[in-house]
Amino acid sequence: MTLCPIAIVAGCKKCPAFNACPLKGVIGDYKPEDGAAKPPPEGSGKPR
């Protein structure tokens, strides 16, 4: 549920406080991108 008035009107990414906002995922509409935050799965590295 979006409660932030800026997120309702323009969206989180267009807000001037986007980088500093600690609640963009709680009261805003921000959703992190799927591939950006996922670590590589175990065993996918080079063999030692």
N, CA and C atoms as a LAMMPS dump frame, in Angstrom:
ITEM: TIMESTEP
0
ITEM: NUMBER OF ATOMS
144
ITEM: BOX BOUNDS ff ff ff
-5.0000000000000000e+02 5.0000000000000000e+02
-5.0000000000000000e+02 5.0000000000000000e+02
-5.0000000000000000e+02 5.0000000000000000e+02
ITEM: ATOMS id mol type element x y z
1 1 1 N 0.842 -1.184 0
2 1 2 C 0 0 0
3 1 3 C 0.881 1.239 0
4 2 1 N 0.667 2.114 -0.928
5 2 2 C 1.458 3.335 -1.038
6 2 3 C 0.835 4.432 -0.189
7 3 1 N 1.601 4.941 0.779
8 3 2 C 1.129 5.998 1.656
9 3 3 C 1.818 7.331 1.408
10 4 1 N 2.988 7.302 0.82
11 4 2 C 3.746 8.523 0.579
12 4 3 C 3.054 9.364 -0.499
13 5 1 N 2.802 10.64 -0.225
14 5 2 C 2.104 11.466 -1.217
15 5 3 C 2.897 11.655 -2.509
16 6 1 N 4.216 11.693 -2.43
17 6 2 C 5.025 11.845 -3.645
18 6 3 C 4.973 10.564 -4.462
19 7 1 N 5.027 9.411 -3.793
20 7 2 C 4.962 8.134 -4.501
21 7 3 C 3.597 7.938 -5.163
22 8 1 N 2.549 8.442 -4.555
23 8 2 C 1.214 8.341 -5.141
24 8 3 C 1.13 9.158 -6.425
25 9 1 N 1.694 10.368 -6.401
26 9 2 C 1.59 11.279 -7.542
27 9 3 C 2.608 10.956 -8.632
28 10 1 N 3.877 10.814 -8.257
29 10 2 C 4.926 10.699 -9.267
30 10 3 C 5.673 9.375 -9.249
31 11 1 N 5.656 8.664 -8.139
32 11 2 C 6.427 7.43 -8.014
33 11 3 C 7.712 7.669 -7.237
34 12 1 N 8.189 6.643 -6.584
35 12 2 C 9.384 6.765 -5.743
36 12 3 C 10.624 7.211 -6.522
37 13 1 N 10.826 6.652 -7.707
38 13 2 C 12.056 6.948 -8.444
39 13 3 C 12.148 8.398 -8.902
40 14 1 N 11.049 9.119 -8.955
41 14 2 C 11.07 10.523 -9.365
42 14 3 C 11.147 11.47 -8.163
43 15 1 N 11.135 10.944 -6.959
44 15 2 C 11.183 11.757 -5.741
45 15 3 C 12.593 12.315 -5.536
46 16 1 N 12.72 13.586 -5.123
47 16 2 C 14.051 14.157 -4.896
48 16 3 C 14.776 13.517 -3.705
49 17 1 N 14.061 12.863 -2.807
50 17 2 C 14.675 12.23 -1.641
51 17 3 C 14.812 10.721 -1.808
52 18 1 N 14.75 10.22 -3.032
53 18 2 C 14.766 8.777 -3.297
54 18 3 C 15.99 8.091 -2.697
55 19 1 N 17.178 8.633 -2.9
56 19 2 C 18.398 7.991 -2.417
57 19 3 C 18.483 7.974 -0.895
58 20 1 N 17.907 8.936 -0.223
59 20 2 C 18.009 9.033 1.232
60 20 3 C 16.805 8.436 1.957
61 21 1 N 15.766 8.064 1.258
62 21 2 C 14.532 7.599 1.896
63 21 3 C 14.683 6.169 2.424
64 22 1 N 14.589 5.972 3.747
65 22 2 C 14.702 4.622 4.292
66 22 3 C 13.402 3.826 4.202
67 23 1 N 12.308 4.469 3.872
68 23 2 C 11.006 3.809 3.859
69 23 3 C 10.408 3.649 2.467
70 24 1 N 11.21 3.801 1.421
71 24 2 C 10.656 3.734 0.061
72 24 3 C 10.012 2.392 -0.239
73 25 1 N 10.474 1.319 0.363
74 25 2 C 9.875 0 0.155
75 25 3 C 8.734 -0.287 1.102
76 26 1 N 8.574 0.563 2.13
77 26 2 C 7.526 0.345 3.127
78 26 3 C 6.296 1.199 2.829
79 27 1 N 6.505 2.516 2.683
80 27 2 C 5.355 3.401 2.44
81 27 3 C 5.275 3.863 0.992
82 28 1 N 6.307 3.587 0.204
83 28 2 C 6.319 3.994 -1.202
84 28 3 C 6.016 2.831 -2.122
85 29 1 N 6.292 3.044 -3.408
86 29 2 C 5.996 2.016 -4.405
87 29 3 C 7.253 1.367 -4.959
88 30 1 N 8.404 1.582 -4.307
89 30 2 C 9.666 1.061 -4.811
90 30 3 C 9.761 -0.444 -4.63
91 31 1 N 10.172 -1.127 -5.693
92 31 2 C 10.416 -2.568 -5.656
93 31 3 C 11.807 -2.788 -6.232
94 32 1 N 12.713 -3.405 -5.477
95 32 2 C 14.063 -3.625 -6.007
96 32 3 C 14.039 -4.532 -7.233
97 33 1 N 14.989 -4.332 -8.124
98 33 2 C 15.067 -5.153 -9.328
99 33 3 C 15.48 -6.563 -8.952
100 34 1 N 14.964 -7.553 -9.655
101 34 2 C 15.185 -8.956 -9.319
102 34 3 C 16.647 -9.373 -9.389
103 35 1 N 17.347 -9.066 -10.433
104 35 2 C 18.695 -9.551 -10.639
105 35 3 C 19.777 -8.766 -9.916
106 36 1 N 19.486 -7.59 -9.423
107 36 2 C 20.518 -6.736 -8.864
108 36 3 C 20.986 -7.177 -7.479
109 37 1 N 20.123 -7.676 -6.635
110 37 2 C 20.477 -7.947 -5.25
111 37 3 C 20.731 -9.42 -4.952
112 38 1 N 20.533 -10.299 -5.903
113 38 2 C 20.686 -11.726 -5.628
114 38 3 C 22.156 -12.141 -5.709
115 39 1 N 22.656 -12.821 -4.675
116 39 2 C 24.022 -13.344 -4.76
117 39 3 C 24.044 -14.582 -5.642
118 40 1 N 25.193 -14.938 -6.183
119 40 2 C 25.256 -16.136 -7.027
120 40 3 C 24.979 -17.39 -6.193
121 41 1 N 24.372 -18.402 -6.773
122 41 2 C 24.073 -19.618 -6.02
123 41 3 C 25.348 -20.36 -5.638
124 42 1 N 25.279 -21.135 -4.561
125 42 2 C 26.416 -21.917 -4.098
126 42 3 C 26.839 -22.909 -5.175
127 43 1 N 28.127 -23.106 -5.305
128 43 2 C 28.619 -24.094 -6.256
129 43 3 C 28.716 -23.581 -7.69
130 44 1 N 28.41 -22.309 -7.928
131 44 2 C 28.46 -21.813 -9.293
132 44 3 C 29.816 -21.187 -9.623
133 45 1 N 30.716 -21.137 -8.639
134 45 2 C 32.029 -20.555 -8.877
135 45 3 C 32.985 -21.538 -9.526
136 46 1 N 34.208 -21.079 -9.735
137 46 2 C 35.227 -21.93 -10.338
138 46 3 C 35.678 -22.977 -9.332
139 47 1 N 36.007 -24.167 -9.774
140 47 2 C 36.519 -25.192 -8.854
141 47 3 C 37.898 -24.795 -8.339
142 48 1 N 38.189 -25.205 -7.121
143 48 2 C 39.478 -24.836 -6.516
144 48 3 C 40.525 -25.849 -6.76
